[in-house]
Amino acid sequence: MNSAQKESKIEQIFNNKRPAPQNPAYNQTKYRNCIKVSKKQESNPLLKQSRFHYMLTEDLVEDYDINERTSVLFLSLEYHIAYPLYIRQRFEDLYRQRRHRNKVLILLNDNSDEHNMVD
């Protein structure tokens, strides 16, 4: 096989693009910096305003799996006021299963008590 035939075979390989699979997760996983997001976070306002690419999964302990070293939990301040022990339990579960990861808490201040606000 001469060099012209080798080049044409290489061109054929690169020019014959395969069609994308019909899996809806394919379009989300093709990005290099894709974040795994827990299915429980679908209605989270953070996702609606985000510019990052994410993939919803059901098997996560954390709310956001940034990479192999970072786990993120999300907490609304109103939810914390209603259920103060919730975040402690989430961190304990996360520590048991992802002991050697960095753990980050994102807190949304959605408390609408106007008497607590300072002018």
Secondary structure as the mmCIF struct_conf table of DSSP 4:
data_model
#
loop_
_struct_conf.conf_type_id
_struct_conf.id
_struct_conf.beg_label_comp_id
_struct_conf.beg_label_asym_id
_struct_conf.beg_label_seq_id
_struct_conf.end_label_comp_id
_struct_conf.end_label_asym_id
_struct_conf.end_label_seq_id
HELX_RH_AL_P HELX_RH_AL_P1 SER A 3 ASN A 15
BEND BEND1 ASN A 16 ASN A 16
HELX_LH_PP_P HELX_LH_PP_P1 LYS A 17 PRO A 21
BEND BEND2 GLN A 22 GLN A 22
HELX_RH_AL_P HELX_RH_AL_P2 PRO A 24 THR A 29
TURN_TY1_P TURN_TY1_P1 LYS A 30 LYS A 30
BEND BEND3 TYR A 31 TYR A 31
TURN_TY1_P TURN_TY1_P2 ARG A 32 ASN A 33
HELX_LH_PP_P HELX_LH_PP_P2 CYS A 34 CYS A 34
STRN STRN1 ILE A 35 SER A 38
HELX_RH_3T_P HELX_RH_3T_P1 LYS A 39 GLN A 41
TURN_TY1_P TURN_TY1_P3 GLU A 42 SER A 43
HELX_RH_AL_P HELX_RH_AL_P3 PRO A 45 GLN A 49
BEND BEND4 PHE A 52 PHE A 52
STRN STRN2 TYR A 54 THR A 57
BEND BEND5 GLU A 58 ASP A 59
BEND BEND6 VAL A 61 ASP A 63
STRN STRN3 TYR A 64 ASN A 67
TURN_TY1_P TURN_TY1_P4 GLU A 68 ARG A 69
STRN STRN4 THR A 70 SER A 76
HELX_RH_AL_P HELX_RH_AL_P4 LEU A 77 ALA A 82
TURN_TY1_P TURN_TY1_P5 PRO A 84 LEU A 85
HELX_RH_AL_P HELX_RH_AL_P5 TYR A 86 GLN A 97
BEND BEND7 ARG A 98 ARG A 98
TURN_TY1_P TURN_TY1_P6 ARG A 99 HIS A 100
BEND BEND8 ARG A 101 ARG A 101
STRN STRN5 ASN A 102 LEU A 108
HELX_RH_3T_P HELX_RH_3T_P2 GLU A 114 ASN A 116
#
